[in-house]
Amino acid sequence: AAAALTREGGEDAFRRLFRFYRQRDVSDLRGVVDFSVPGGQVVRSQLSISSVSDQDAYRAGLQPVSQWKAYGLKGYPGFIFILNPFLPGCQRHWVKQCLKLYPQKPNVCNLDLHMAPEKTIDLWGQSKEQLRKKGSSKWEPRSLLEKLRWVTLGYHYNWDTKKYSANHHTPFPSDLAFLSEQVAAACGFRGFQAQAGILNYYHFDSSLGIHVDESELDHSRPLLSFSFGQSSIFLLGGLKREEAPTAMFMHSGDIMVMSGFSRLLYHAVPRVLPNPDGTALPSCLDQGLSSDLPVGSVIEHSSDEDWQVCAKYLQSSRINMTVRQVLAEGQKFPDESGTKGKGQAPSEDGHHQENSRTKRHKPN
């Protein structure tokens, strides 16, 4: 059925395939590319191994670049898919940061739109006991962390104007910047500067609508995407919505890099899926960190208590970190007199599609 929809082409073929994979009862996923089983349109990608020392890779919690498995897709130059290159236990650090640290002020999240500032200061502290005790009932009230849909970092994206601005900026997390710089360098983009980030928080009833990431002033630098937790289907289309997209799986630890021709292609996430291991969490999240971290490592040990909360959250959720460079070297924002740093985002429902609603989404 998916293949037939793809062949149809014509008016908004992307949306037709998005709706197809969005259906809860779709069980035939044979048309979805699985990079762990290369073949067909999947080709091997060459990485710049000498651009990242093994020591810097270790400091970022990554395997040596020579051991990474990187692939591309025929017809999508500049698109690179890296199968989970994280060292055992290191994914846990990024999950904890996305749940415990990054949502803290001065960063911005969707809950700021309809809650008093003092109510969103410590989402972790307000949610951890509720999450730890949570059962499997769908009728239990969601904690504040489970109501989190997005967090913005660095240059904060203005969801109303679809722009970044110089007057709405907070320090970008140094650990995430270092990770991003190593991945970008390995893909041939030395000197990449992590200047803006959007963290997306998905549940099994979530999706991300069809959009293009074009608000950055410099499109010559790549868009980096990191996934943790449950799996998803990712759709990568063309320069127009009439072009049918290619569907692919994204699993915990996988990294996508969109650069060159693929930097401005339409893409979307129609569906979040239980991880293919058949267990509550992917097996790659089972192992904790080794006791000896390299000197200068940006990775921190998570306490058993903290990981227990994170693991409970991930049983029905997926976290995605996207990192981008907004400005070219020496580039400045155009004059924005009168632009305020308020009203920076749409409502939750405008960003993610819940249940069977089919409204047009705000872009990521």
N, C-alpha and C positions, 0 to 999 in steps of 0.2 A: 504493500500500500504506500509506504514511504517512497519507494522507487517510482511508482506511478505519479505521485504528487510532484516529485522532482522533475520528471520528464515533461509534465504539463507546461512548466514555465509560465510566461504571460504575467498577468496582473498580480503583483505582490506574491510571488511564489514563496518568498521567505515566510510570510505570515501563515500561509497554508501549512507549511511544514512545522512551523512553530506550534500551531494548534494541534497538529497530529501528535507530536511528541508530548504536548501538554496533557493529553488525555490520560486519565488515571488507569484506564484498562488496557493501554497499549503494552503488549507483552513481547511483540516481535521487534527486537532491537538489532536484527542482523544487519541493518543498513548503517549502524553507528560504528564509526572507525574506532578500533581499539589499538592504541599504539604499543601495547604490550605484545601484540601479535602483528608485527609489521608485514606489509604486503600490499598489493594493489596500488592505490595512489600514494601510499606512504613511502617516503624515500629517506635515506640517512642524511643528516645534516652535519656539516663539518664545523667544529668549534675551534676557537682560538686558544688552544691549550696553554701556550706559553704566556698568555696575558694574565693568568691568575696563578700565583704560586700555590703549592699544596698547603703551605702554612696559612695563607689568607683564606683558602677554601675551608680549612679546618676551623679557623676563627669564626667563620660565618655559619659553621655547622653543616658544611657540605663535604661530600666526597671529593677527592681530586678530580679535576675536570676531565682528565684522561679516562676516568671510569664512567662518566655520564653517558647515558643513552639518549641522543638527541635526534629528532626526526622532523621532516617537513612534509608538505603535501603538494603533489603535482597541481599546478595551476594557482598556487598561493605563494609566490616568491616573498621571502622575508618573514614567513611564519615558521616559528621554531617551537617544537613541543619537546620538553625534557621530562623523561620519566623519573619520578621521585629520586632526586640526587642527594637527599638529606641523610646525614649520618644517624644511626639509631638514637632515638630519644630526642633529637633536636627539633622535630616538629612540635613537640610539646611546648617548647619555649615560645614559639610564635602564636600558638593557640592561647597560651596564658596571657601573652601581651595583648592580644586582640580582645580578650574578655576582661582582664583585670586592669591593665595599664593604659592602653591607647584610648579607651572611652572616657578617660578622666579629662577634666578641664585642664588647659584651655582648648582642647580639641572639641569638635562639634559633632553632635549625633542627632538622629531623628527625634529622640525624646525631648530635646530642647524646644521643639516647636510647640508643644502643648503641656509642658510641665514647668513648674517654677524652678529657677536655677538651683536652689538648695536641695531640690528633690533628685537631681541628676548628678550630684557631686560624687557619690560613691555607689555606682550600680552594682559593683561586685559585692561590697559589704552588705547591701540590702537584699541580695539575691542568693548568696552562697548557701545559706541554711535551707532555704526553700528548694533549691536545686538538688542539694545533697539528699534530701528526704523524698524527692519526687518519685512517684510510682509511674505506672504505665498508662494510667487513665487519661483520656483526652480531655476530660472535663475538669481537671485540676487547673486552677488559675495560673496564668503564665507569670513568671517572675519578670522583673524589669529587664534583666539580661536577655530573656527570651523575647521581649518586645523590641529589642534592639534590631534595627534594620540596616543602618549604615553609620559609619564614623568617617569624618574627613580629617586629613592631616596636612601640615605644611600650608601651602596655598589652598584655602578652603573654597571648594567649588560653589558657585552661586547658582542654585537650581532654577531661579527665576530668570536670570539673564543668560544662563549657560556660559558664564565666564569666570575666570579667576581675576583677582585684583591684588595690587600691592598693599592695600590697606586692610586686607583680611588674611593675615598670615600668622602662624605660630610655628615654633621650632619643630622641624621634622625629626622623628625619632632616630637617634644615631645608629642603633642596632639594625633597624630596617634599611636605613640608607646604606650601611656597609654591605648587607646581604645583597641589595639591589645592584650596587656597584660591581660586585663580583660576578653576578649572573650576567649583567650587561656586558662586562669586559669579555667574559667567556664566549659571548655571542658576537663579538667583534665591535663592541661599542665602548671603547675605553674613554674615560672621562665623563661617563654618564653621571648626572646629578639628580638624585632623588629629591624632588621639590614638592610634589603633591601626591597624596595617597587617598584612595577611597576603599574602605573596608566594607564588604557586604556580608550580611549575616542571613543565611537561608535556613528554612525548615522544609519539611517534606511537602508543604502546601505552598511553597514560594517559587517564584520565577523572576527572571529579569528580562524586560522587554527589548525589542529590536532597536538598536541604536548604533551610532558611530561616535567614537571618542575623538572629537575634533576641536575641543575648546582650548587645548594647549597651543601656545603661539609658535612652538617649534615642533614640527612633525617629523623632523629628520631623526629624532631620538626614539627609541622603542617604548612600547607599553609593556610592562611586566605584570604577570598575573600568577599568584600563588594560591593553591587550594589546599584546605585541610578539613578532615572529617569525612562526612558522607560524600558519595560520588554525585556527579551531575552529567547531564547531556549539554554540550556546548555546540551552538550552531554558528558556523563561520560562512558568511555570504560573500557578496561582491560589492561593487561600488554603487549598485542600484538595488532597490528592494525587489525588483522584478527577477533578479538572479536567484535561483534556488541555492540554499546553503548546503554545506557539508556538515553532517552531524558527527560528533566525536565524544568519547567518554573523557571525563576528567576525574581522576582519583586522588586520594589524599597524598600530598607531597608533590604532585605534578606541577610543573611550571610551564606557562605559555609566554612566548615573546612575539609580539606583533610589531613588525618593522617594515620599512620600505613600502612596497606595493600593498602589503597586508595591514599597514598601520591604520588606514582609514576605511577598512571594510566594515560592512554591517555585521553585527554579531548579537547573540542573545543566549540566555539560559532558560529553556522552557521547563525544565524539570530537574528535581533533585531525587536521587535514587539511593536505596540502601546499598552499602558497600558490597561488592561482589563476593567477599569472603563468606558472607552469610552470618557473620557475627555482629554483635552490637557495635563494635568499632573495628576499623581496618587493622589488620595484624601489624602494619608498620607503626602503629601507635602503642603497641604492647610494651615495647622495651623502654626502660628509663635511660637517662644519660649515664655515661661512664663517669667514674669518680674524678678522673684527671682530665680537665679541659685544658687546651693549649693556652699559653700566655697571650693575653690580649683578646681572648674569645669574647664575642658579644652574646654568646649563649649563657643563660643562667640556669642553675638547677631549680626545678619546681619542687615544692614540698609535696609529700603524699596527699596532704589535705587539699592543697590547691588543685592538684591533678585530678583528684576525685571529683571536684566540682566541674572541672573542664570536661572530663570524660562523660559525666552525666549529661552535660549540655550537648556534646557531640553525638550522642546516641540518636538524636533526631535532627541534627543540624550540620550545616556546612559553612565554613568561613572562607572568604576569598579576599586576598589583599591585592589591590592593583596599585602600581607605582608608576609615576610618569615624571618626565622633565618638562616643565612648563615653558621655560625661556631658554633660548640659545645663549651661548657664552656672550656676555656683554649686552644682551638684549634687555630692554625695559618695557614695562607695560605702557600702553598709550594713556594719555591724560584721562583720568576718570573722575574729574571733579563732580561731586554730587552723589557718587556711588557710596552706599553705606554697606557695612558688613553685617547687616541684619537680613532676616528672611532668606537664609541661605539654602533652603531646601524644600522640596515638596513634602506632602504628607506621606505617611508610610505607604498608603494604598497607591499613591502615584508612582512609587518607586518599585514596589514589588506587586506582582499579581497574585492575589490570594483566591483559593478555591476556583470557582468557574468564571470569575469576572474577566472580561476581555477588553477593558478600557485601555487606551493608549498609555504607555508608561513614559515616565520621565527617563531620560538617558542616565547611564551610570557615569 
